[in-house]
Amino acid sequence: MLLRIGSRGSRLALTQAELAASRLRGPGVEIALVPITTAGDRDRSKPFGEIGSRGVFVKEIEEALLGGRIDVAVHSAKDMTSSDTEGLVVGAYLEREDPRDALCGAEELRPGMRVGTASVRRRAQLLALEPSLSIEPLRGNIDTRLRKRGERGLDAVVLAACGLDRLGLEGEIGRRFSPEEVLPEAGQGALALQVRAGEEELVATADHLETRRRVDAERAVVFAIGGGCLAPVAAHHDGETLTALVADEDGAWVERRRGTDLAALAAELAGLVEQK
Protein backbone atom coordinates (compact mmCIF):
# COMPACT_ATOMS: atom_id res chain seq x y z
CA MET A 1 0.00 0.00 0.00
CA LEU A 2 1.22 3.49 -0.89
CA LEU A 3 0.44 6.27 1.58
CA ARG A 4 0.71 9.76 0.11
CA ILE A 5 1.51 12.22 2.90
CA GLY A 6 0.85 15.89 2.22
CA SER A 7 2.49 18.76 4.07
CA ARG A 8 3.81 22.24 3.54
CA GLY A 9 7.12 22.37 1.71
CA SER A 10 9.31 24.19 4.23
CA ARG A 11 12.30 22.49 5.81
CA LEU A 12 10.46 22.22 9.12
CA ALA A 13 7.24 20.94 7.53
CA LEU A 14 9.08 18.24 5.58
CA THR A 15 11.02 17.26 8.72
CA GLN A 16 7.70 16.92 10.51
CA ALA A 17 6.21 14.93 7.62
CA GLU A 18 9.16 12.56 7.83
CA LEU A 19 8.51 12.14 11.57
CA ALA A 20 4.97 11.08 10.70
CA ALA A 21 6.22 8.80 7.93
CA SER A 22 8.57 7.06 10.35
CA ARG A 23 5.56 6.18 12.55
CA LEU A 24 3.49 4.91 9.62
CA ARG A 25 6.04 2.86 7.70
CA GLY A 26 5.78 -0.86 8.12
CA PRO A 27 5.55 -4.15 6.24
CA GLY A 28 3.72 -3.53 3.01
CA VAL A 29 3.44 0.23 3.56
CA GLU A 30 5.34 2.62 1.31
CA ILE A 31 5.40 6.39 1.85
CA ALA A 32 5.44 9.24 -0.66
CA LEU A 33 5.81 12.82 0.61
CA VAL A 34 3.79 15.41 -1.32
CA PRO A 35 4.76 19.07 -0.68
CA ILE A 36 1.85 21.52 -0.99
CA THR A 37 2.00 25.32 -1.04
CA THR A 38 -0.55 27.09 1.15
CA ALA A 39 -1.88 30.66 1.19
CA GLY A 40 0.31 31.40 4.21
CA ASP A 41 3.37 30.23 2.26
CA ARG A 42 2.59 32.23 -0.87
CA ASP A 43 2.25 35.55 0.92
CA ARG A 44 4.87 36.02 3.61
CA SER A 45 4.59 39.78 3.93
CA LYS A 46 0.98 40.51 4.90
CA PRO A 47 -0.32 40.02 8.45
CA PHE A 48 -2.36 36.85 8.87
CA GLY A 49 -5.54 38.90 9.17
CA GLU A 50 -5.11 40.22 5.61
CA ILE A 51 -4.57 36.74 4.14
CA GLY A 52 -7.50 34.98 5.79
CA SER A 53 -8.70 33.48 9.02
CA ARG A 54 -7.02 30.86 11.17
CA GLY A 55 -6.11 27.96 8.91
CA VAL A 56 -4.05 29.82 6.29
CA PHE A 57 -1.43 27.06 6.49
CA VAL A 58 -3.83 24.12 6.17
CA LYS A 59 -6.63 24.94 3.68
CA GLU A 60 -4.91 23.80 0.50
CA ILE A 61 -3.63 20.64 2.18
CA GLU A 62 -7.15 19.83 3.37
CA GLU A 63 -8.45 20.39 -0.16
CA ALA A 64 -5.87 17.92 -1.51
CA LEU A 65 -7.01 15.39 1.10
CA LEU A 66 -10.69 15.86 0.29
CA GLY A 67 -9.89 15.64 -3.41
CA GLY A 68 -8.09 12.32 -3.04
CA ARG A 69 -4.70 13.65 -4.11
CA ILE A 70 -3.14 12.66 -0.77
CA ASP A 71 -4.11 10.11 1.90
CA VAL A 72 -2.76 11.77 5.06
CA ALA A 73 -2.19 15.44 5.88
CA VAL A 74 0.46 16.43 8.44
CA HIS A 75 -0.15 19.72 10.24
CA SER A 76 1.30 21.53 13.19
CA ALA A 77 -1.76 21.22 15.40
CA LYS A 78 -1.51 24.90 16.36
CA ASP A 79 -2.11 25.89 12.71
CA MET A 80 -5.45 24.09 12.49
CA THR A 81 -8.84 25.64 13.05
CA SER A 82 -10.37 24.82 16.42
CA SER A 83 -13.10 22.70 14.81
CA ASP A 84 -12.73 19.88 12.29
CA THR A 85 -13.34 20.49 8.59
CA GLU A 86 -16.40 18.63 7.30
CA GLY A 87 -15.40 15.22 5.95
CA LEU A 88 -12.02 15.23 7.69
CA VAL A 89 -10.84 14.11 11.13
CA VAL A 90 -7.60 14.05 13.09
CA GLY A 91 -6.84 10.35 12.99
CA ALA A 92 -3.73 10.64 15.16
CA TYR A 93 -1.61 13.02 17.16
CA LEU A 94 2.07 12.23 17.49
CA GLU A 95 3.44 12.49 21.03
CA ARG A 96 3.71 16.13 21.92
CA GLU A 97 7.09 17.80 22.13
CA ASP A 98 7.97 21.03 23.95
CA PRO A 99 4.89 23.31 23.69
CA ARG A 100 6.63 26.44 24.94
CA ASP A 101 7.56 29.63 23.12
CA ALA A 102 11.26 30.44 22.82
CA LEU A 103 13.14 33.74 22.89
CA CYS A 104 15.96 33.69 20.34
CA GLY A 105 18.74 36.27 20.45
CA ALA A 106 18.51 37.10 24.15
CA GLU A 107 18.19 35.32 27.47
CA GLU A 108 15.57 37.64 28.93
CA LEU A 109 13.26 40.49 28.04
CA ARG A 110 14.66 43.96 28.70
CA PRO A 111 12.94 47.35 28.55
CA GLY A 112 12.88 48.84 25.06
CA MET A 113 13.90 45.69 23.21
CA ARG A 114 12.85 45.24 19.57
CA VAL A 115 11.25 41.82 19.29
CA GLY A 116 9.98 40.18 16.10
CA THR A 117 6.78 38.13 15.89
CA ALA A 118 3.67 38.04 13.68
CA SER A 119 1.56 36.35 16.37
CA VAL A 120 -1.03 38.52 18.13
CA ARG A 121 -1.05 35.97 20.96
CA ARG A 122 2.67 36.40 21.52
CA ARG A 123 2.50 40.16 21.05
CA ALA A 124 -0.17 40.57 23.74
CA GLN A 125 1.62 38.44 26.30
CA LEU A 126 5.07 39.88 25.64
CA LEU A 127 3.72 43.40 26.11
CA ALA A 128 1.99 42.31 29.29
CA LEU A 129 5.37 41.13 30.59
CA GLU A 130 7.25 44.25 29.43
CA PRO A 131 5.09 47.12 28.09
CA SER A 132 8.07 49.08 26.74
CA LEU A 133 8.93 46.43 24.14
CA SER A 134 8.75 47.35 20.46
CA ILE A 135 7.00 44.39 18.80
CA GLU A 136 7.75 44.26 15.08
CA PRO A 137 5.90 42.05 12.57
CA LEU A 138 8.05 39.20 11.33
CA ARG A 139 6.92 36.36 9.08
CA GLY A 140 8.60 33.53 7.20
CA ASN A 141 9.91 30.08 8.02
CA ILE A 142 12.22 29.52 10.97
CA ASP A 143 15.43 30.00 9.00
CA THR A 144 14.09 33.20 7.44
CA ARG A 145 13.01 34.69 10.77
CA LEU A 146 16.34 33.89 12.39
CA ARG A 147 18.14 35.52 9.46
CA LYS A 148 15.89 38.59 9.48
CA ARG A 149 16.63 39.13 13.16
CA GLY A 150 20.20 39.99 12.18
CA GLU A 151 19.33 41.82 8.98
CA ARG A 152 16.84 44.12 10.71
CA GLY A 153 18.87 44.54 13.88
CA LEU A 154 16.20 43.06 16.12
CA ASP A 155 17.17 42.19 19.67
CA ALA A 156 15.23 38.92 19.60
CA VAL A 157 12.53 36.89 17.85
CA VAL A 158 10.01 34.55 19.44
CA LEU A 159 9.43 31.12 17.88
CA ALA A 160 7.93 27.79 18.89
CA ALA A 161 10.57 25.81 20.77
CA CYS A 162 9.46 22.51 19.21
CA GLY A 163 10.27 23.69 15.69
CA LEU A 164 13.76 24.76 16.68
CA ASP A 165 14.29 21.44 18.46
CA ARG A 166 13.12 19.44 15.44
CA LEU A 167 15.57 21.26 13.17
CA GLY A 168 18.48 20.91 15.59
CA LEU A 169 18.48 24.67 16.24
CA GLU A 170 18.00 24.51 19.99
CA GLY A 171 21.29 26.42 20.35
CA GLU A 172 19.46 29.52 19.07
CA ILE A 173 17.22 29.53 22.14
CA GLY A 174 18.14 31.96 24.90
CA ARG A 175 15.05 31.36 27.01
CA ARG A 176 12.08 29.02 26.97
CA PHE A 177 9.12 30.91 28.37
CA SER A 178 7.13 29.05 31.00
CA PRO A 179 3.37 28.77 30.32
CA GLU A 180 2.90 31.10 33.29
CA GLU A 181 4.82 33.78 31.35
CA VAL A 182 3.60 33.12 27.80
CA LEU A 183 0.72 30.68 27.42
CA PRO A 184 1.17 28.56 24.28
CA GLU A 185 -1.18 28.31 21.32
CA ALA A 186 -3.70 25.48 21.53
CA GLY A 187 -2.01 22.38 20.10
CA GLN A 188 1.49 23.85 20.06
CA GLY A 189 4.16 21.15 20.11
CA ALA A 190 1.88 18.46 18.63
CA LEU A 191 1.67 17.11 15.09
CA ALA A 192 -1.78 16.21 13.78
CA LEU A 193 -2.30 13.50 11.16
CA GLN A 194 -5.53 14.31 9.34
CA VAL A 195 -7.43 11.80 7.21
CA ARG A 196 -10.80 11.50 5.51
CA ALA A 197 -13.61 10.54 7.89
CA GLY A 198 -13.87 6.75 8.02
CA GLU A 199 -10.19 6.19 7.17
CA GLU A 200 -8.79 6.63 10.67
CA GLU A 201 -7.24 3.16 10.53
CA LEU A 202 -4.60 4.49 8.15
CA VAL A 203 -2.89 6.32 11.03
CA ALA A 204 -4.42 4.77 14.16
CA THR A 205 -1.19 3.06 15.23
CA ALA A 206 0.56 6.46 15.49
CA ASP A 207 -1.98 8.03 17.84
CA HIS A 208 -0.68 9.15 21.24
CA LEU A 209 -3.73 9.12 23.50
CA GLU A 210 -2.48 11.52 26.18
CA THR A 211 -1.54 14.09 23.57
CA ARG A 212 -4.98 13.67 22.00
CA ARG A 213 -6.69 14.21 25.34
CA ARG A 214 -4.84 17.44 26.02
CA VAL A 215 -4.93 18.93 22.52
CA ASP A 216 -8.61 18.09 21.98
CA ALA A 217 -9.37 19.92 25.25
CA GLU A 218 -7.34 22.96 24.17
CA ARG A 219 -8.98 23.15 20.75
CA ALA A 220 -12.45 22.75 22.26
CA VAL A 221 -11.92 25.60 24.70
CA VAL A 222 -10.59 27.94 22.00
CA PHE A 223 -13.60 27.06 19.84
CA ALA A 224 -15.98 27.74 22.73
CA ILE A 225 -14.34 31.09 23.48
CA GLY A 226 -14.63 32.00 19.82
CA GLY A 227 -11.00 32.94 19.31
CA GLY A 228 -8.56 32.08 16.59
CA CYS A 229 -5.48 33.25 14.77
CA LEU A 230 -6.80 36.82 14.60
CA ALA A 231 -7.49 37.19 18.33
CA PRO A 232 -5.14 36.85 21.30
CA VAL A 233 -6.53 33.57 22.66
CA ALA A 234 -4.48 30.71 24.07
CA ALA A 235 -5.06 27.41 25.84
CA HIS A 236 -2.72 24.84 27.37
CA HIS A 237 -3.44 21.61 29.25
CA ASP A 238 -0.66 20.45 31.58
CA GLY A 239 -2.16 17.03 32.21
CA GLU A 240 -4.02 18.05 35.35
CA THR A 241 -5.77 21.32 34.52
CA LEU A 242 -6.30 23.58 31.55
CA THR A 243 -5.32 27.24 31.47
CA ALA A 244 -6.92 29.55 28.93
CA LEU A 245 -6.29 33.19 28.14
CA VAL A 246 -7.91 36.08 26.30
CA ALA A 247 -6.32 39.48 25.81
CA ASP A 248 -6.21 42.60 23.70
CA GLU A 249 -3.35 43.08 21.26
CA ASP A 250 -1.43 45.62 23.31
CA GLY A 251 -1.36 43.42 26.40
CA ALA A 252 -3.06 46.03 28.59
CA TRP A 253 -5.95 43.64 29.21
CA VAL A 254 -5.14 39.97 29.84
CA GLU A 255 -7.44 37.47 31.54
CA ARG A 256 -6.38 33.95 32.52
CA ARG A 257 -8.51 31.20 33.94
CA ARG A 258 -7.43 27.76 35.12
CA GLY A 259 -9.56 24.74 35.95
CA THR A 260 -10.93 21.32 35.11
CA ASP A 261 -14.47 22.36 34.12
CA LEU A 262 -13.67 23.28 30.53
CA ALA A 263 -17.17 24.41 29.59
CA ALA A 264 -17.40 26.78 32.56
CA LEU A 265 -13.90 28.11 31.96
CA ALA A 266 -14.61 28.81 28.29
CA ALA A 267 -17.97 30.39 29.04
CA GLU A 268 -16.42 32.74 31.58
CA LEU A 269 -13.72 33.90 29.19
CA ALA A 270 -16.18 34.24 26.30
CA GLY A 271 -18.30 36.43 28.56
CA LEU A 272 -15.31 38.63 29.36
CA VAL A 273 -14.61 39.07 25.65
CA GLU A 274 -18.21 40.12 25.03
CA GLN A 275 -18.06 42.63 27.88
CA LYS A 276 -14.84 44.04 26.47
N, C-alpha and C positions, 0 to 999 in steps of 0.2 A: 504494500500500500504506500502511495506517495502522499505525504502531507505537505501542502503548500502553506507556508507561514508568512503572513504579511506583516510588515512593520514600516515605520519611517526609515529613511535611508541614511540618517546620521550615524556617526561612529558609535555613539552611545546606543542608539536604537538597534543597530545591527548586533552590537555586543549583547544587548538584552534579548534579542531574538535568538541568538545562539545559545543563551542560557536556557531559554524555553526549549529549543531544539534538543539540547542535551538531556532534558527530562523526558522528552517524548520519543527519542530514538529507541529502537528495540528490534528484536527479531522480526523481520518482515516489514519494518517501517522505515521508509526513506524520507528524507527531509529536503525540501527546496525552499530557500529564503526568497521572498518577493518584496523588494523595496518599493514603497509607495510614497509619493509626494503629497503632502497635505497643504491646506490653505495656510496654516501656521508656518510651514516651511517655505512656501512661495513668497510670502511677504514678511520679511524680518525687520522691517522698519516701523510699521504702524503699531500703535498700542493694540492689545488684544481686543479692546472694545470696538475698534474701528474695523476689525477683520470679521468678527462674528462673536457669538456667545461662547460659553464654555464648551469645549469639544472641538476647537479649531485644529487640534492635532490628531483627531480620530475619525472625522466624518468620512473622508475619502477611503480610509481603510475599512470602515464599516460597510461602505457601499460596495467595495470589492468582495467582502464576505457575503453580503446579501446577494450579490450578482453571481456568486459561484466561481469567482476568479481566484480566490484563496479559500483555504479550509479552516485556518486558525488565524486570528489577529492577536498580536502582542502589543499591549499598551502599558505605559506607565499608568497605574491606577489613578494617580492624581490628575491625569489629563482627561479622564472620562467624565461624562455628565453624571449627575448624582442619581439618575434613574436609567434603567436599561432601555436601549433602542428596541422598538418593536421587531420581533423576529429573531433577536439576538440575546444571548445570555453570557455571563462570565462562567465558563465551564471550570476554570481553575484559577487559583491565585498561587504563585510561587511563594515560598517562605519569605516573609518580609525581611528586608535589610534595614540599615539605619534610617529611620524616618526623619531625622533632624535636618534643620537648615544649617549651612556652614558659611562662616565668614572667611573669605579668601583675600589675602593681602595684608591682614592685620590680625592681632590676637585679641583685640577688644575694641569696642566702640569708644570713640573719643569725640568730644564736642567739636562741631564744625566739619567733621569728616565728609568727604564726597563718596557716596556709596551707590553702586549700580545695581538696579533690579527693575524688571518690568512687572513684577507681581504686586498687585494692590494689597494683598494679604501681608506680604513681607514689609511693604512700605509702611502700612499702618502700625505694625508692631515695632518696627525699628524706630519710628518717630515717637512711639509711646515710651520706648526705652531711653531715647536721647533726642529731644525735640529740636536740637540745633543742627541735626544732620541735614546735609543736602542730598536728597535721594534723586538720582538721575536715571532716566529710562535706559534700559540696556537689554537688547534681545539678541538671539543667536544661539547656536549650540554651545556646549561647554567650552570647547577650545576657542571659539570666537569670543565668548565673553571674557575668558581669561586673558586673551590677547588684547581686547579692547580696554581692559583695565589699565594696561600699560600705555597704550596709544593715547588714551584720553586723560591720563594722569589721575585716575580715580584712586582713592585710598584703599578701597576694597570693593568686592562684589559678593553677593550672597547667592549661593547655589544649593541644590539638594545634595546632602552629603553622600547619599547612596550612589548618585551618578558619578561623582568623583571617585568613590571607592571602586566602582565597577570598571572604570577606565584606568585604574592604577595611579590616580592623581591625588591620592589622599595627602601627599606632601604639600599640596597647595593650601590645605586647610589650616587656618590659624586658630579657629575656635569653632566648636560645634555647639550651637545654641541649645540649651535645654528647652523642653516643651513649656516650662514655666516662663521662659524668656520670650521665645517665638514659637507659637503653637503651629505644628505642621499642617499642611494641606491634607484633607481627607484622602486616604489611600497612599500618601507619600511613602516611598520605600518599597512598595509592593508592585509586582508585575501581574497584570491581568491577562489571562488567555481567553479570548472571546470566540464563541462559536455560534453557529445557527442553532436556534431552539430545537431540541430533540437530538442533537449530535454531541451532547456533553461527554459521551463515552470516549470521544477522540482524545480528550485531555484529562479525563477523570483521575488517572494515576498520578498526575502532577499536582493535584490540589492539596494545599496545606490548610487544614481545617481551622487552626487557630488564627491564621492570617485572615481567612475568609470571615470568621466571626467578628474580628475587630474591624476590618475594612467595610464589611456590609453595614455595621453599626454606624461608622463614620459617614458613609455615603447617605444612609437613611436620615441621619440628623441634619446634614447639609440640605438634603431635599426638603425636609420638613420646615427648616428655617426659611428656605426659599432663596438661598444664596448660590453663588457660582463664581466663575472666573472673574466676573465684573464687579463683584462685591467682596469686601474684606470679611470673609467667613472662613472659619477653620474648625476642624474637629480631629481629635486624636484619642484613641482608646489604648490604655496602657496595660490591658489585661484584666484589670479590676474595675476601673471606672472610666467613663468617657468625659473628656473636657471639650467644650465647644466655645467658640468665640465669635462675636460680631463687633464691627468697629466702623468708624468712618476713615476716609483715606488719609487724613492728616494725623491720625493717632490720638487726637484730642479726646475722643470718646471710644473707649474699649470696654466691652462687657464680656466676662468669662463666667461660665457655669460648669460645675462638675457634679456628676452623679451617676446613678445606675438606672434611673427611670428616664429612658431616652425620650419618650414622647413628651413627658412633662418638661424636660430640659429644653427640647426644641421649641415647644410651645411658648415657654417663657422668653427665650431669645427672640423668637419671631414677633412676640408682642412688643418687645423693646424696640425692634426695628420699625414696627408700625408707628409707635409713639414718637420715634425720632423723625 
